[in-house]
C-alpha cells in the first residue's frame, strides 16, 4: 500500500511540474506561440486537477506513515508545508496568475519537500545527497512531466486543429535539448545516489533494491529510445506540414500512440523509483 501511495505522490508531482514548467521552459519561440496560446485554458485546467490529486496523494502518504508509526514531527511539518504550497498554487491560479514564475518555483519547492523526507535526508552527511536527490527528481519531473503534457494537452489539440501541426513539430524540437540535458543529469545524479545505497556491484543482482534499480535503468534506456524516435522521425514530418499535409497528420496520429506509450513507460519508471524508496537499501544487507 505504501508503494502505491509513494508512486501516486511521484506521478502526481511529475505531471504537476510538467504542467506548470512546460510552457515557460519550452514554448517561448515564435514557432510554438500559436499552440501555446491555444493550449492556455487546457493547461490551467490540468494544473487545477493535478494540484488536487497531488494534495490527495500527500494526504494518503501521510496517513499511511501515521499508521506505520513513521510520522515524525519533521514529517508533519513537511506535510503542512506541502499543503501550504499547493494552496498558494491554487490561489495564484484563481488570481489569474497561471503564467507566473512563482508556479514553477512552487513545483520545485514541493519536490524539495519530498527530497527532505527521502532516504538521502537520513544520511549523517545529508546535504549533498539531498541536493543530488532534488536535482534528480526535478529533471525527472521536467522530462516525464513534459511527456505527459504532450500526451494530455498538446496532441489532442493538434489532432483537432491541423494548422497547428508544424507548431507541434517545433515544440518537439525545442523540448529535445531539455530532454537530453535531463537524461545526462538524471544519469549522473542517479549514479551518485546509487553509490550511497549500493556498496557492492553484486548487490545489483542479488537484492530486491538492486533489481529494482536495474529495472529502472532499463526503462530509462527505453525512454531515451522514445525521445530519439520523436526527435529524428516524428518532428521533421510534422514540420513539413505545409508541403505534405497528409503525411504530417499521419505523423501526428503516430505521435499520439508513441507519446502515450512513452508516458506509460515513464509511469513504470516512477513505480520502480517508488519501489526503491520503500525497499531496504542494498548496503545494509549481509
Ligand atoms: C527517467 C528515469 C528516472 C526517473 C523518473 C527517476 C526517478 C526517481 C525518483 C522520483 C526518485 C525518488 C526521489 C525522492 O524520493 O526524493 C529516485 C530516486 C533514486 N534514483 Fe532515480 N530516476 C530515474 C533514473 C535513475 C537512474 C538511471 C539511476 C541510477 C543510475 C537512478 C538511481 C536512483 C537512486 C539510487 C535513488 C534513491 C532511492 C532511495 O531513496 O533509496 N535513477 N529516482
Boltz pocket constraint, residues with backbone or C-beta under 6 A from the ligand:
constraints:
  - pocket:
      binder: B
      contacts: [[A, 10], [A, 111], [A, 114], [A, 115], [A, 116], [A, 118], [A, 119], [A, 120], [A, 133], [A, 134], [A, 136], [A, 137], [A, 140], [A, 144], [A, 186], [A, 187], [A, 189], [A, 190], [A, 191], [A, 193], [A, 194], [A, 195], [A, 197], [A, 213], [A, 216], [A, 217], [A, 220], [A, 223], [A, 266], [A, 269], [A, 270], [A, 273], [A, 276], [A, 277], [A, 279], [A, 281]]
      max_distance: 6.0
